[in-house]
Amino acid sequence: MFTILWTAVLSIATIILIYKEMTALLYILATFGVTALLVVVGMSDLAHSEKLTNDTRGSGDSAGIGSGITSTTGNQRR
């Protein structure tokens, strides 16, 4: 519920800023928003998230994990 309210408030604020022709302020706010998003993604620790899963397969076989097909690339012996 909080997310829907937050989205509605931001949408109304954006519409008001567009109506009042304050596009420079919208540009600055959009730049800050994208920068904040990039900082959050950059600071996320994706390398350690793989160690927290119970799945024994590595992330290198993500297509096989999603479809349920087992990988044969590492299991072939000659």
Sequence and secondary structure as in RCSB ss.txt:
>XXXX:A:sequence
MFTILWTAVLSIATIILIYKEMTALLYILATFGVTALLVVVGMSDLAHSEKLTNDTRGSGDSAGIGSGITSTTGN
QRR
>XXXX:A:secstr
 HHHHHHHHHHHHHHHHHHTT HHHHHHHHHHHHHHHHHHHHHS HHHHGGG    S GGGHHHHHHT    TTT
   
